[in-house]
Amino acid sequence: MTLEEWKQKFLPIELGPDYRPRSSQCFMYNVTEQNLPLYLSGALPPPPPPPDPNNPFFIPPCTTCNYCEAVEKWDYDFSEMDSTAVTDNDWVCEKQKRATDLFTLGVVGLIIGTAIFSLIADFFVSIFAMQS
């Protein structure tokens, strides 16, 4: 079984950020070892229908049905970097906005720190300049 065949069999289809159907990154069909032969033979009920690409407001039903379950274990590709805040804390799926929030807070801290420390530096430089 190729990777694409596996994705089609075991991952539900969801709408991506570009409103195009793609394999889910956060959910997979709840198939156990006991019901795997039945699932592969087609004896189990079919999975929920894929999203309609003509209707971008269609919400895939997989996130609310008991046929799917959230992925709880993640395997990361460390070939290009060792670890990041995302890989250390599993900031994926419903927690994926935390990485953006962390970057935003860092930039806000940089702006505030630049303003405060430049004022402090100007104050002390002007005191030393007046004394000399």
VENNORUR-V848193 format. One record per helix or strand of 3 or more residues. SS is the DSSP state (H for helix, E for strand). FROM is the first residue (numbers start at 1). TO is the last residue. If there is no record, write none. Layout:
# VENNORUR-V848193
ss->{SS/SS}
from->{FROM/FROM}
to->{TO/TO}
This chain:
# VENNORUR-V848193
ss->{H/E/E/E/H/H/E/H/H/H}
from->{3/13/21/27/36/61/68/85/93/97}
to->{10/15/23/29/41/63/70/89/95/131}
